[in-house]
Amino acid sequence: MTELLFQVDAYLQEFSAVVTEVLDGGVVLDQTAFYVGGGGQPCDTGALTDGEREYPVTKVGRADGRIVHTIDGPLPAAGATVTGRIDWERRYRLMRTHTALHILCGVVWRDYGAKVTGGDMRPGEARMDFELEQMTAEFAGEVEEKINAEVGAARSVHVNNLSRAEAEQTPDLIRTKINLLPPNIQEVRTIDISGLDLQADGGTHVANTSEVGPIRVTGHESKGRINKRLRIALAE
């Protein structure tokens, strides 16, 4: 089983690993800092190196219970020790974007009591859907002001692990309209934005909301009677 280094240290940009299995178009490693993808956050890209040879990693995902690093071109040999380097500029932008979504979710839950019905992101841009009856430009502007106040508050972001029993007893931990945790998961990884937002989450985040930088609400839409969408972007 591949050890997921990104769950412990989201700032790890380079790591050493052993190729444990070679598949058609990809390899399995004993450990990886490449984010696998999930929860709306895309997987990481980057490269593996073995001496002078570089193997571009174009995708990372799960297949038959294994973490497969898809490689464009020739593959390293089974048993080889490789160095993994993630595309840090892209990853860090995704970390900031993902944390921005949690800030948005925390504010809308705290101030309007609305659950999340969906979401998606790419580097620097994201959208989140909420169980809201109304959506106006005035509301969007109000939310933008509030989420930027949380960025300015420089709140710490902590990663923790809870047993499933503890998680089920924690009020408001699962903010999605439908509890998406598979029944086989017995330990729940959580992201805690101190004083604002506590959620079950397996993605990567910055350590402080100040790292996110200014957030713009770039659009708002109605996706149904009680399903409204907000689009956000990181300001450069």
Secondary structure, DSSP 8 states (H G I E B T S, - for coil): --EEGGGT-TT--EEEEEEEEEETTEEEESEE-S---BTTB----EEEEETTEEEEEEEEEEETTEEEEEESSS---TT-EEEEEE-HHHHHHHHHHHHHHHHHHHHHHHHH---EEEEEEETTEEEEEE--S---HHHHHHHHHHHHHHHHTT-BEEEEEEEHHHHHTSTT---BSS----TT--EEEEEEETTTEEEE--S---SBGGGG--EEEEEEEE-STT-EEEEEEE--
